[in-house]
Amino acid sequence: MQNCAKNIAEYIKKHTDIEVVTHQDADGIAAGSIAKKALEREGVNATITVLKQLDESFVQTADKSASKLYWFTDLGSGNLDLLTDLNVVITDHHELEVNDIELSQQERTNLMELSRVLTRTHNDFKYHLNPHLFDLDGVNDLSGAGATYLVAKAMRPENIDLSTLAVIGAVGDLQDVEHGRLIGTNRKILEDAEKIGNVKSQIDIRFFGRESRPLHRFLMYANDPVIPGLSKSESRCINFFKELGVPLKSGEHWRYWVDLDSTERKLVISELTLILVNNDMNPDEVNRMVGEIYILPNEQIRTEVHDAKEFATLLNSCGRYGAADIGIKVCLGNRMEALSSARKMLKGHRSNLVEMLKIVRDIGVSELEFVQYFNAKDRINENVIGIVTGMMLNSGELDTSKPLLGFALCDDGKNIKASVRVARQNSEFNLNLSDVMRTAAGEIGGIGGGHSIAAGAQIPAGEEEHFLERVNELLRK
C-alpha cells in the first residue's frame, strides 16, 4: 500500500492542473483538506469540489483532457465505471463495486481477489489506493482521509503534520468505535501525529461532548451506551452529580468533563459502570463507555477543535448543510472567521438532529422480517438522513438485532435517499450492506454503495416499497 502511495505521489507531481473531488462528510472534508495542503506545498493551487455523491452529472461536465488530473478523495472506488474517460487518482476506503450479492461466499472471495488484481493492473485505475485492494478493511483499518494522507506523506516528509487531519477523518468516520480505539493503518497514522505532538491519545470516557457540554448535559445526551435512568433526563443527571459530591459549577460557570480531576472522573465512571451492570447491560456495551480518546493539545481547551470527535462533528455540520468550504478553511488553520461560522453551523446542526429524531418517533419505525425502516419523506434533510438513522438505531429505543433503513426525499424532488445502518455490536453478522444497497438500487435504476455496516442509495421516488422488499430479500439471503 505504501508503494502504491509512492506511485500516486509521483504521478500527481507531474501535473499542475489538478482538481480535488471529495465527499461532504467529516472524513471527506478532512481528506480534501489534506490533498489541498499537500498540493499547495508542491506549488499547485488546486480547486476543491465537494459532492454528496459521485454520479454521471459530475462526469458529464468534467474536463476529459489528459492534462487535467482529478484527485478523488473519500469517493470514487464504488464508481469506477463512471471514471474511465477521466485522468484520475483515487484515495478512498469504500467498498469496491465488485461483489454480487447472489454469489456464494467462495465465489465472492474469488471475485474479490480477481478484482484486486485487475484494479491494480488496469491502466485506467493503476493510481488507486484503497485498503480493500490490499486485503484490509475500509471500516476500521483506514479512512478516506487516511488513504489521502499516505499519498501526501509520500509526496514530502513535512506532510507528516497532515496526520492530524487523518486522525480526525478516521474518528469522524467512526473507525474507532468497534474496538474503542484506532487500529491497523489508522494506528500507524496516529503514531505519526503523536510523534510530532499534534495529537495525544488517552483512556477516558468516550461520550460525546467532553469539551463542549456542561456535565449534566454531557451525561443527559449519552447514548453509546444509553445510561438507564439518566440518559435524556436533565434533572436526574443533575441529581446524579450532586449525590456523588461532584460540583456542577465552578463559581458562576458550568463545569465540563475536561474540568474534572482524575479522582472525580474515576468516581463518575465507576458509578456509571455499576448502573449499567445492575441493569444487566451486555458486557460489550459496558466496555464501550471507556476507551481511547484523541486530544489536539495545540488547540484551545473547551473548544470543538481540541477533541478529535468534536472536531469531526464540526466538519460534519459544515458539509451536511452546504458549507464544506468553511470546514476546509478550519482544517487548513483558520481559527477566526471560519471557526466562528462553523460553530454556528454546529449549533444549528445539533438543534436539527434533536428535531429530526422527534420526527422519526412521530412517524414511527416499521418492521419487515430482516430490516426495520422509516420514511421521513420531505421532513428530514437528505444530507443528514444517515446520521439520524444511526442515532435512532443507537438510541436504546429499537431492536438493534436488525438493520435500520431511513428514507428522505432528495432536494431534486425526483429521487429518494436511503441510508441503512447496523449496530456496531452486530458487525459479526457478516452482512455487507454496501452490496445490498448497490444491488437493490441498481435493479430499479438507482445507485448505491458504502461500507459493510453503513451504506446508502439513491432511488427513484415511488420505488420505496419495491426497494424495501428487495433489501429484505437480500438480507434474508
C-alpha positions in Angstrom: 0.0 0.0 0.0 2.9 2.3 0.7 4.4 1.5 -2.7 1.0 2.4 -4.2 1.0 5.7 -2.3 4.5 6.5 -3.7 3.5 5.8 -7.2 0.4 8.0 -6.9 2.5 10.8 -5.3 5.0 10.7 -8.2 2.1 10.8 -10.7 0.5 13.7 -9.0 3.7 15.7 -9.1 3.8 15.5 -12.9 0.6 17.6 -13.1 -0.2 21.3 -12.4 -3.9 21.4 -13.3 -5.5 19.4 -10.5 -9.0 19.3 -9.1 -9.6 17.6 -5.8 -13.1 16.0 -5.6 -14.2 14.8 -2.2 -17.2 13.8 -0.1 -19.2 16.2 2.0 -18.9 14.3 5.4 -16.2 14.8 8.0 -13.9 12.2 6.6 -14.2 13.7 3.1 -13.6 17.3 4.2 -10.5 16.2 6.1 -9.3 14.1 3.1 -9.9 17.0 0.7 -8.1 19.4 3.0 -5.1 17.0 3.2 -4.9 16.9 -0.6 -5.3 20.7 -0.9 -2.5 21.4 1.6 -0.2 18.8 0.1 -0.7 20.3 -3.4 -0.1 23.8 -2.1 3.3 22.7 -0.8 4.0 21.5 -4.4 3.2 24.9 -5.7 -0.2 23.8 -7.1 -3.3 25.9 -6.2 -5.8 23.1 -6.7 -9.6 23.7 -6.7 -11.8 21.5 -4.4 -15.2 20.2 -5.4 -17.4 18.7 -2.7 -20.1 16.2 -3.6 -23.0 14.5 -1.9 -22.3 11.5 -4.2 -20.4 10.8 -7.4 -22.7 10.3 -10.3 -23.0 10.9 -14.1 -23.9 14.5 -13.7 -20.4 15.3 -12.5 -18.6 13.3 -15.1 -20.7 14.8 -18.0 -19.2 18.3 -17.3 -15.7 17.2 -16.3 -12.6 18.0 -18.3 -11.5 14.9 -20.1 -8.2 16.2 -21.4 -5.1 14.3 -20.4 -3.5 17.4 -18.8 -6.3 17.7 -16.3 -6.0 15.5 -13.2 -8.8 14.7 -10.8 -7.8 13.6 -7.3 -10.8 11.8 -5.8 -10.7 11.5 -2.0 -13.1 9.5 0.1 -15.0 8.5 -3.0 -14.5 7.0 -6.4 -13.9 3.3 -5.7 -17.5 2.4 -5.9 -18.0 4.3 -9.2 -15.0 3.1 -11.4 -17.3 2.6 -14.4 -18.0 6.4 -14.4 -14.4 7.4 -14.4 -12.9 5.6 -17.3 -12.7 8.7 -19.5 -11.1 10.9 -16.9 -7.4 11.2 -15.8 -7.8 10.3 -12.1 -6.1 9.2 -8.9 -8.3 7.8 -6.2 -7.6 7.6 -2.4 -10.7 6.0 -1.0 -11.8 3.4 1.5 -15.3 2.5 0.4 -16.3 -1.0 -0.9 -15.3 -1.7 -4.5 -18.1 -2.3 -7.0 -17.1 -5.9 -7.5 -19.4 -8.1 -5.4 -22.6 -9.7 -6.4 -25.0 -10.5 -3.6 -26.3 -13.6 -5.3 -22.9 -15.3 -5.3 -21.7 -17.9 -2.7 -19.1 -16.8 -0.2 -16.4 -18.7 -2.0 -17.4 -17.2 -5.4 -17.4 -13.7 -3.8 -13.9 -14.3 -2.3 -12.6 -15.4 -5.7 -14.2 -12.5 -7.5 -12.8 -10.0 -5.0 -9.3 -11.4 -5.4 -9.6 -11.2 -9.2 -10.9 -7.6 -9.0 -7.9 -6.6 -6.8 -5.5 -7.9 -9.4 -7.4 -6.3 -12.3 -7.8 -3.0 -10.5 -4.1 -2.9 -9.6 -3.0 -3.5 -13.2 -5.7 -1.8 -15.2 -4.2 1.2 -17.0 -7.3 3.3 -16.2 -7.0 2.8 -12.4 -3.4 2.0 -11.6 -3.3 5.1 -9.4 -5.9 3.8 -6.9 -5.3 3.4 -3.2 -8.0 1.7 -1.2 -7.4 -0.7 1.7 -9.8 -3.2 0.2 -7.3 -3.7 -2.6 -4.8 -4.9 -0.1 -6.9 -7.2 2.0 -7.6 -4.6 4.6 -10.9 -3.2 5.9 -12.2 0.2 5.0 -14.4 0.3 8.1 -11.7 0.0 10.8 -8.3 -0.1 9.2 -8.2 3.1 7.1 -10.4 6.1 6.3 -10.6 8.2 3.2 -8.6 10.9 4.9 -6.0 8.2 6.0 -5.7 6.9 2.4 -5.1 10.5 1.2 -2.6 11.1 4.0 -0.5 8.1 2.9 -0.1 9.8 -0.5 0.6 13.2 1.0 3.3 11.8 3.2 4.9 10.1 0.2 4.9 13.5 -1.6 7.2 15.1 1.0 8.2 14.3 4.6 6.9 17.6 6.1 3.3 16.5 5.3 3.5 14.3 8.4 1.7 17.2 10.1 -1.4 16.3 8.0 -1.7 13.1 10.1 -3.8 15.2 12.5 -6.5 15.6 9.9 -6.3 11.9 9.0 -7.0 11.1 12.7 -9.9 13.5 12.7 -11.2 11.9 9.5 -11.0 8.4 10.9 -12.8 9.4 14.1 -15.4 11.2 12.1 -15.9 8.0 10.1 -16.4 6.1 13.4 -13.4 3.9 12.7 -12.5 3.9 16.4 -15.9 2.7 17.7 -15.9 -1.0 17.3 -12.6 -1.6 19.1 -12.8 1.5 21.3 -9.5 2.7 19.7 -7.9 3.2 16.3 -6.3 0.1 14.9 -4.4 -1.1 11.8 -3.1 1.6 9.4 -5.1 4.2 11.4 -2.9 3.3 14.3 0.3 4.0 12.4 -1.1 7.3 11.3 -2.0 8.2 14.9 1.6 7.4 15.8 2.8 10.0 13.3 0.5 12.6 14.8 1.6 11.8 18.3 5.3 11.8 17.3 5.1 15.4 16.3 2.9 16.4 19.3 -0.2 17.2 17.3 -2.4 14.5 18.9 -2.4 12.9 22.3 -4.3 9.6 22.9 -5.6 8.8 26.4 -8.0 6.4 28.1 -11.2 8.2 29.2 -15.0 8.1 28.9 -15.9 8.2 25.2 -19.3 10.1 25.4 -19.6 13.0 23.0 -19.3 16.5 24.4 -16.3 16.2 26.8 -15.2 19.7 25.7 -18.5 21.4 24.8 -21.3 20.3 27.1 -21.8 21.1 30.8 -21.5 18.0 32.9 -25.3 17.3 33.3 -26.0 17.7 29.6 -22.9 15.7 28.7 -24.4 12.8 30.6 -28.0 13.5 29.6 -27.2 13.0 25.9 -25.1 9.9 26.4 -26.2 7.2 24.1 -23.3 4.8 23.4 -24.3 3.1 25.6 -27.5 4.6 26.9 -27.4 5.0 30.7 -30.7 3.7 32.2 -32.4 6.3 34.4 -30.0 9.1 33.3 -29.9 9.4 29.6 -32.5 12.0 28.3 -33.3 13.2 31.9 -31.7 16.5 32.8 -33.0 16.6 36.4 -31.8 13.0 37.1 -28.3 13.8 35.7 -28.1 16.9 37.9 -29.1 14.8 41.0 -26.6 12.1 40.0 -23.6 14.5 40.2 -25.0 16.1 43.4 -25.3 12.8 45.1 -21.7 11.9 44.1 -20.5 15.2 45.5 -19.1 16.3 42.1 -19.8 20.1 41.7 -21.6 21.1 38.6 -20.3 24.6 38.7 -17.0 26.4 39.4 -18.1 29.8 40.7 -20.7 31.0 38.2 -19.5 28.8 35.3 -20.7 25.3 34.4 -18.0 22.6 34.7 -17.2 20.3 31.7 -15.9 16.8 31.7 -12.4 18.1 30.9 -12.6 20.2 34.1 -12.8 17.1 36.4 -9.7 15.8 38.1 -8.7 12.2 37.9 -10.4 11.3 41.2 -13.7 12.8 40.1 -13.6 11.1 36.7 -12.9 7.7 38.3 -15.7 8.2 40.7 -18.2 9.0 37.9 -17.1 6.2 35.6 -17.2 3.7 38.5 -20.8 4.7 39.4 -21.9 4.7 35.7 -20.4 1.2 35.3 -22.3 0.0 38.4 -25.6 1.3 36.9 -25.0 -0.5 33.6 -24.1 -3.8 35.3 -27.1 -3.6 37.7 -29.3 -3.1 34.7 -28.0 -6.3 33.1 -26.3 -4.4 30.3 -24.3 -6.5 27.8 -20.6 -6.5 28.9 -19.5 -5.3 25.5 -21.8 -2.3 25.8 -20.4 -1.5 29.3 -16.8 -1.7 27.9 -17.7 0.7 25.1 -18.2 3.5 27.6 -14.5 3.8 28.3 -11.8 3.7 25.7 -9.3 5.8 23.8 -10.0 9.5 23.0 -7.9 11.8 20.9 -6.9 15.3 22.1 -5.3 18.0 20.0 -3.1 19.7 22.6 -2.1 22.6 20.4 -5.7 23.8 20.2 -7.6 25.7 22.9 -9.2 23.6 25.6 -13.0 23.6 25.9 -13.4 24.2 22.2 -14.6 21.9 19.5 -11.2 21.7 17.8 -9.5 20.4 21.0 -11.1 16.9 20.7 -10.9 14.9 17.5 -14.5 13.6 17.8 -15.9 17.1 18.3 -13.7 18.5 15.5 -15.1 15.9 13.2 -18.7 16.7 14.2 -17.9 20.4 13.5 -16.8 19.4 10.0 -19.9 17.2 9.5 -22.2 20.1 10.4 -20.5 22.2 7.7 -20.6 19.6 5.0 -24.1 18.4 5.6 -25.5 21.9 5.3 -23.7 23.0 2.1 -20.8 24.8 3.8 -18.0 22.4 3.3 -15.7 25.3 2.3 -15.9 26.6 5.8 -14.9 23.2 7.2 -12.0 23.1 4.8 -10.8 26.5 6.0 -11.0 25.3 9.6 -8.9 22.2 8.6 -6.3 24.5 7.0 -5.9 26.5 10.1 -8.4 29.4 10.1 -9.4 29.9 13.8 -11.1 33.2 13.3 -14.0 33.8 10.9 -14.2 30.2 9.6 -14.2 28.6 13.1 -16.9 31.1 14.2 -19.1 30.3 11.2 -18.5 26.6 11.7 -19.7 26.9 15.3 -22.9 28.5 14.2 -23.4 25.6 11.7 -22.7 23.1 14.5 -25.3 24.8 16.9 -27.9 24.6 14.1 -26.9 21.0 13.3 -27.4 19.8 16.9 -30.8 21.5 17.1 -31.8 20.0 13.8 -30.8 16.5 14.9 -32.9 16.8 18.1 -35.9 17.8 16.0 -35.3 15.1 13.4 -35.2 12.4 16.0 -38.6 13.7 17.2 -39.9 13.4 13.6 -38.8 9.8 13.4 -40.5 9.0 16.6 -43.6 10.7 15.4 -43.5 8.8 12.1 -42.8 5.5 13.8 -40.5 2.7 12.8 -42.0 -0.2 10.9 -40.5 -3.7 10.6 -40.1 -6.4 7.9 -38.6 -9.8 8.7 -34.9 -8.7 8.4 -35.0 -4.9 8.3 -36.7 -2.0 10.2 -37.4 1.3 8.5 -39.0 4.7 8.5 -39.9 7.1 5.6 -39.3 10.7 6.6 -40.2 12.0 3.1 -39.6 15.7 2.9 -39.4 16.2 6.7 -35.7 15.3 7.1 -32.9 16.7 5.0 -31.4 14.1 2.7 -27.9 15.2 3.8 -28.4 14.0 7.4 -30.7 11.0 6.9 -27.7 8.7 7.5 -26.8 10.5 10.8 -30.4 10.4 12.0 -30.7 6.7 11.1 -27.5 5.9 13.1 -28.6 7.9 16.1 -32.0 6.4 16.1 -30.6 2.9 15.9 -28.4 3.6 18.9 -31.0 5.5 20.9 -31.9 2.4 23.1 -35.4 2.5 21.7 -35.2 0.0 18.9 -34.3 -3.7 18.3 -30.6 -3.5 17.4 -30.5 -7.0 16.0 -32.0 -5.7 12.7 -30.5 -3.0 10.4 -32.4 0.3 10.3 -33.1 1.9 7.0 -34.3 5.5 6.6 -35.8 7.3 3.6 -35.7 11.0 2.8 -36.8 13.0 -0.3 -33.9 14.4 -2.2 -33.6 18.1 -3.0 -34.5 17.5 -6.6 -37.9 16.1 -5.6 -37.5 13.2 -8.0 -35.3 10.8 -6.0 -35.2 9.3 -2.6 -32.1 9.0 -0.4 -31.9 5.7 1.5 -29.5 5.1 4.4 -29.0 1.9 6.3 -27.1 1.2 9.4 -26.4 -1.9 11.5 -25.4 -1.7 15.2 -21.7 -1.9 15.6 -22.0 -4.7 18.2 -23.7 -6.8 15.5 -20.9 -6.4 12.9 -20.2 -10.1 13.4 -23.4 -10.9 11.5 -21.2 -10.7 8.4 -23.7 -8.6 6.4 -22.5 -6.4 3.6 -24.9 -3.5 3.4 -22.9 -2.0 0.6 -23.7 -5.0 -1.6 -27.3 -5.0 -0.5 -27.9 -1.3 -1.3 -26.0 -1.4 -4.6 -27.9 -4.5 -5.8 -31.3 -3.4 -4.7 -30.9 0.2 -6.0 -29.4 -0.9 -9.3 -32.4 -3.1 -10.1 -34.7 -0.1 -10.1 -32.4 2.4 -11.8 -30.7 3.8 -8.7 -27.2 3.7 -7.4 -25.9 2.5 -4.0 -22.8 1.5 -2.0 -20.8 2.4 1.0 -19.5 0.1 3.8 -20.5 -3.3 5.1 -22.1 -1.8 8.2 -23.2 1.6 6.9 -24.4 2.2 3.3 -26.7 4.4 1.2 -28.5 4.6 -2.1 -30.4 6.9 -4.3 -33.5 5.5 -5.9 -36.4 7.0 -8.0 -39.2 8.4 -5.9 -42.2 6.0 -5.6 -40.0 2.9 -5.6 -39.5 2.7 -1.8 -41.8 -0.3 -1.3 -40.2 -2.3 -4.1 -36.7 -1.3 -2.8 -37.6 -2.4 0.8 -38.9 -5.8 -0.4 -35.7 -6.4 -2.3 -33.5 -5.2 0.6 -35.4 -7.6 2.9 -34.9 -10.5 0.5 -31.2 -9.8 0.1 -30.7 -9.6 3.9 -32.5 -12.9 4.2 -30.0 -14.5 1.9 
